[in-house]
Amino acid sequence: MIVMMLSPSDLSLGERALSLEEHEALVDYNLWIDSNYSDRHEIDVEKALDVLLLLFPQNQALFLRRAQIYFEQDKFVLACADLTPVLLQNPDHVDALMLRVTIAHKTQQDEALLADVHRLLTLQPFISNPDMFDEQIRVRSWRSDVYIKQNLPAYPVAT
């Protein structure tokens, strides 16, 4: 589950303090999220994330949160574009993979879904986390649906 609030530690600053501009952008973002994030606030939240991404262009947490916002707006191409830098930096990022699997399911991209589900089901942080139990059931169900739709065996035979 992607936590939408951001803290200075999410920005990977190390020992460096936030500049005034960085602090204001972070405060604006968190205020919008905390004000019962709704459709009418999406543009403001996106603007705050855009500013934060200009200030922290390699930050996975920012890309992931913007991808979640795009996902909620059914902007799946933009969401996947924001997941790409996260997964390039960390191919086993559970939240990014889970969001990409969900997008693949919604857009009926069966091959992408199967590849990412397979990866997720090999990751200890995913399969051993009791908080991910519902997600485990969901992705296994989606995988089964694809196997049935494509008339594939339940457990692919290794060659």
BASEPA-994770 format. One record per residue: residue in three letters; x, y, z of N, C-alpha, C, O in turn. Coordinates in steps of 0.02 Angstrom, whole numbers, plus 32768, in hexadecimal, padded with zeros to 4 digits. Example, Ala and Ser with C-alpha at 12.3 -4.5 7.8 and 13.67 -1.06 7.14 Angstrom:
2
ALA82947EE4818682677F1F818682947F5B818682C87F5A81A7
SER82827F90816282AC7FCB816582858002818A829E80398192
***
This chain:
159
MET802A7FC58000800080008000802C803E8000805A80448029
ILE8020806B7FD3804780A87FCD802D80DB7FFE7FF380EF7FFB
VAL805880F1802C80478126805B80528168803680888175801D
MET801F81918035802381CE800C80478207802E80648232800C
MET8046820B807180688241809480B48239808A80CD82018082
LEU80D88270808A8121827080828141829180BE812782C280DA
SER817A827780D181A38296810681E682A980E881F7829280B1
PRO820C82D48109824E82E480EF827A82A680E482A282A580B6
SER82718273810D829A823681048288821380C382B281F080A6
ASP824A821A80AA823781FC806A825D821B8030826381FD7FFB
LEU82778257803A829A827A800582E482688001830882817FD7
SER82FA823C802D833F8223802D8372825B802E839E825F8004
LEU836B8287805F839782C1806583D882B2808A840882D98085
GLY83DA827B80AE8414826F80D8841382A1811283DF82A98133
GLU844A82C1811E844F82F28155843C8339814084378365816A
ARG8430834380FF8421838680E683DC839B80FB83AD837380FA
ALA83D483DA810E839283F58120836E840B80E1838D841980AE
LEU832D840D80E58305842580AD830F847080A38314849780D2
SER831384848064831484CB805582CD84E68060829E84BF8067
LEU82C6852780608284854580698254852F8032821B851D803F
GLU826C852F7FF48243851A7FBB822E84D17FC181F484C07FB6
GLU825E84A67FD4824F845F7FDD821C8455801581ED842E800F
HIS82278479804C81FA8473808681B384898073818384678083
GLU81AD84C18050816B84D9803C814884A8800D810C849C8014
ALA816D848D7FDE814F845C7FAF8137841E7FD5810284047FC7
LEU816084078004814D83CC802C811083DA805780E383B1805C
VAL810F8414807780D6842780A18097842D8076806284148089
ASP809C844E803C80628454800F804784107FFB800B84037FFF
TYR807483E47FE8806083A17FD3803B837E800C800483648002
ASN8058837D8048803A835B80807FF8837B80967FCA835780AB
LEU7FF383BC80917FB383DD80A17F7C83C680717F4483B88087
TRP7F8C83C280317F5983AC80017F468363800D7F0B83518008
ILE7F77833A801B7F6882F380287F3F82ED80687F0F82C7806B
ASP7F528313809B7F30830F80DC7EEA832D80DB7EC2831E8107
SER7EDB835680A97E9A837680A77E67834A80837E4183618058
ASN7E68830A80957E3982DA80767E3F82DC802A7E1082EC8006
TYR7E7B82CB80147E8C82C97FCD7E4F82B57FA37E3182817FAF
SER7E3D82DE7F747E0382D17F4A7E1382E97F037E4783067EF6
ASP7DE482DB7ED67DEE82EE7E907DFE83377E877E2683497E5C
ARG7DDF83627EAF7DE983A97EA57E2F83C07EB97E4583F77EA7
HIS7E5283967EDE7E9583A67EF57ECC83867ECA7F0783947ED4
GLU7EB8835B7E9B7EEA83357E757F1B83627E517F5783547E51
ILE7F0483977E347F3183C47E0E7F6383E47E3E7F9E83EA7E2E
ASP7F4C83F97E797F7984177EAA7FAD83E57EC27FE783F67EC9
VAL7F9783A87ECF7FC683757EE67FF983657EAF8034835F7EBD
GLU7FE283607E71800F83547E398042838D7E33807D83807E28
LYS802B83CB7E3A805984047E36808E84017E6D80C9840E7E61
ALA807983F07EA980A983EA7EE080DB83B37ED2811783BB7EDF
LEU80C3837A7EB980F183447EA8811F83577E6F815A83457E6F
ASP8106837B7E3E813083927E07816983BD7E2281A383B57E0D
VAL815A83EB7E50818E84167E6E81BF83EB7E9581FC83F37E8E
LEU81A683BD7EBD81D383917EE381FF83667EB58239835B7EC4
LEU81E2834F7E7D820B83277E4E823F83527E2B827483387E19
LEU823183927E21826683BE7E06829F83C57E3882D983C87E25
LEU828D83C87E7882BF83CF7EAC82E3838D7EBC831D838D7ECE
PHE82BF83567EB482DA83137EC482CB82E47E8982A082B87E90
PRO82ED82EC7E5182DA82C87E1482E5827C7E1582CC825A7DE9
GLN830982627E458315821A7E4882EE81F87E8082FB81BD7E8F
ASN82C0821B7E9F82A082017EDB826881D07ECC823581E37EAE
GLN827181927EE08240815D7ED481FD816B7EF581C8815E7ED7
ALA81FE81847F3281BF81907F57819381C27F32815681BA7F30
LEU81B181F57F15818A82277EF1816B820A7EB2813082157EA4
PHE819381E57E8C817981C57E4F814081957E61810D81937E3E
LEU814981707E968117813E7EAA80D581607EBE809F81497EAC
ARG80DA81977EE2809D81BA7EF7807981D97EBB803C81D87EB7
ARG80A081F67E8C808082137E51806281DB7E26802C81E47E09
ALA808281A27E22806681697DFD802481547E1C7FF481437DF8
GLN802081547E5E7FE281427E807FAA81737E707F7181607E65
ILE7FBB81B37E6E7F8981E67E5D7F7281DD7E157F3681DF7E07
TYR7FA181D27DE77F8E81C57DA17F6281877D9C7F3181867D76
PHE7F7381537DC27F4B81167DC27F0381247DD77ED4810D7DB8
GLU7EFC814B7E0D7EB9815C7E267E9181857DF37E5481867DF6
GLN7EB481A77DC67E9381CE7D927E8A81A57D517E7481C07D1F
ASP7E9A81657D537E9981397D197EC881507CE27EBB81447CA7
LYS7EFE81717CF47F3281867CC57F6981517CC97F9F815D7CE3
PHE7F5A81177CAD7F8680DE7CB67FC980E47C937FFC80CC7CAD
VAL7FCB81047C59800A810D7C358039813A7C5F8074812B7C66
LEU801D81707C7A8046819D7CA3805C817A7CE4809481847CFA
ALA803081537D018042812E7D3E807C80FF7D2F80AC80FC7D55
CYS807780DA7CF980AD80AB7CE780EE80D07CD8812480B87CE8
ALA80E8810A7CB9812581317CAB814781457CEC818581467CEF
ASP812181567D20813F81687D608158812B7D86818481317DB1
LEU813E80F07D77815780B47D98819A809D7D7A81C1807B7D9B
THR81A680AF7D3B81E380997D19822380AE7D3E824D80837D4A
PRO822C80EE7D51826A80FF7D74827080DC7DB882A880CD7DCF
VAL823880D17DD8823A80AD7E19825480667E0F827F804F7E33
LEU823880447DDD824B7FFF7DD182907FF87DB082B07FC47DB6
LEU82A7802D7D8E82EB802C7D74831D80307DAD8351800F7DAC
GLN830D80597DE08339805F7E1A833580227E478366800D7E65
ASN82F880067E4D82ED7FCE7E7A82BB7F9E7E59827E7FA57E64
PRO82D27F6D7E3182A57F407E0E82777F177E3B82457EFB7E24
ASP82877F137E7B825F7EEC7EA982367F177ED882247F017F0F
HIS82277F547EC481FF7F817EEE81B77F677EF081947F6B7EBE
VAL81A37F4D7F2981627F2B7F3081287F587F1F80FC7F447EF9
ASP81267F947F3A80ED7FC17F2D80E87FD47EE480B17FD77EC8
ALA81217FE17EC481207FF37E7D81097FB87E5280E27FC07E24
LEU81227F7C7E62810C7F417E3D80C27F347E48809F7F237E18
MET80AB7F3B7E8580647F2F7E9380387F607E6D80047F4D7E52
LEU804D7F9F7E6980267FD07E4380287FBF7DF97FF57FC67DD6
ARG80627FAA7DE080677F997D99803D7F5B7D88801F7F577D53
VAL803A7F2B7DB6800F7EF07DAD7FC67F057DAB7F9F7EED7D81
THR7FB37F327DD77F6E7F4A7DD97F5C7F6E7D987F257F657D7E
ILE7F8A7F967D7F7F7E7FB87D3F7F787F857D067F4C7F8B7CDC
ALA7FA47F547D057FA17F207CD27F5F7EFB7CD57F427EEA7CA1
HIS7F477EED7D117F067ECC7D197ECD7EF87CFD7EA37EE07CD7
LYS7ECD7F387D107E977F657CFA7E987F707CAE7E647F797C90
THR7ED37F6F7C917EDA7F7B7C497EDF7F3A7C217EEA7F3C7BE4
GLN7ED67F027C427ED77EC07C247F177EB27BFC7F157E967BC5
GLN7F4F7EC57C197F917EB67BFC7FAA7E767C1E7FD27E787C4D
ASP7F937E3E7C047F9E7DFE7C257FE77DEB7C2C7FFB7DD27C60
GLU800E7DF67BF880557DE17BFC807B7E0A7C3080A37DEF7C56
ALA806E7E4B7C32808E7E767C6480787E627CAA80A17E607CD8
LEU80387E537CB1801E7E3D7CF280417DFE7D0980587DF97D42
LEU80467DCC7CDD80667D8C7CF080AF7D967D0380C67D797D33
ALA80D37DBF7CDD811A7DCA7CEC81237DEA7D30814D7DD57D58
ASP80FB7E1E7D3E81027E417D7E80E77E187DB881037E1B7DEF
VAL80B27DF27DAD80997DC67DE380CE7D927DF480DA7D837E2F
HIS80ED7D767DC181227D447DCD81597D637DF781717D457E27
ARG816E7DA07DE681A37DC17E0B818C7DCE7E5381B27DC07E82
LEU814F7DE87E5C81367DF57E9F81357DB77ECB81487DB97F05
LEU81207D7F7EAD81197D427ED4815C7D207EE4815D7CEC7F04
THR81927D3E7ECC81D57D257EDF81F77D537F11822E7D447F29
LEU81D77D8A7F2181F67DBB7F4F81E27DAE7F9781A67DAF7FA8
GLN82137DA27FC182067D96800881E07DD0802981B17DC3804F
PRO81F17E10801C81CC7E46803C81817E45802A81587E5F8050
PHE81707E267FF2812A7E227FDE81097DE47FFC80D47DE8801B
ILE81287DAA7FF381077D6C8007810A7D5F805280E27D39806D
SER81397D7F8075813E7D7280BD811F7DAA80E781207DA68125
ASN81047DDD80C880E77E1580EC809C7E0880F880757E0780C8
PRO80887DFF813780417DF2814480137E2C812F7FD87E218122
ASP802D7E69812B80057EA181157FF67E9D80CA7FCA7EC180B1
MET801A7E7380A680107E6C805E7FE47E30804C7FDE7E1E8012
PHE7FC77E11807E7FA07DD380737F687DDE80407F5F7DB58012
ASP7F417E1380487F0B7E2180187F257E2B7FD27F077E137FA2
GLU7F5D7E4F7FCB7F7B7E5A7F8A7F947E187F6B7F8E7E0D7F2F
GLN7FAF7DEC7F967FC57DAA7F7D7F8B7D837F607F907D667F2A
ILE7F537D837F837F187D607F6B7F007D7F7F297EF07D5C7EFA
ARG7EFE7DC27F287EE67DE57EED7F127DD57EAF7EF77DC67E7A
VAL7F547DD97EB67F7E7DCE7E7B7F7C7D857E667F817D767E2A
ARG7F767D577E957F6F7D107E837F2E7D047E5D7F2C7CDC7E2E
SER7EF97D267E727EB97D207E4F7EBE7D3C7E097EA57D1E7DD9
TRP7EDD7D777E027EE67D937DBF7F0F7D667D937F007D5D7D58
ARG7F447D487DB07F6D7D197D897F437CDE7D727F487CCA7D38
SER7F1B7CC37D9F7EEF7C8A7D8D7EBF7C9D7D567EB37C767D28
ASP7EA37CD97D5A7E757CF17D267E977CF27CE17E797CDF7CAF
VAL7ED57D097CE07EFA7D0B7CA07F087CC47C887F017CB67C4D
TYR7F1C7C987CB57F287C527CA27EEA7C337C847EED7C107C52
ILE7EB17C407CA37E727C247C8A7E617C427C467E4F7C1F7C17
LYS7E677C857C417E577CA77C037E837C907BC97E6B7C897B91
GLN7EC27C847BD77EF17C707BA37EF97C247B9E7F217C0A7B78
ASN7ED17C007BC67ED27BB77BC77F197B9D7BD57F317B6E7BB5
LEU7F397BBC7C077F7C7BA77C1C7F767B787C587F457B7B7C7D
PRO7FA87B4D7C627FA67B237C9E7FAF7B4F7CDC7FCE7B847CD9
ALA7F937B387D147F967B5F7D527FDD7B6C7D677FEC7BA17D82
TYR80097B3D7D5C80507B457D6D80787B367D2E807F7AFC7D1B
PRO80927B6A7D0D80B77B5F7CCE80EF7B2C7CD781137B2D7D09
VAL80F57B017CA781287ACC7CA8816B7AEA7C92816F7B0B7C5E
ALA819E7ADD7CB981E17AF57CA781FC7ACA7C6E81F17A8E7C6C
THR821E7AEA7C40823A7AC47C0882857AC07C0C82A47AA27BE1
***
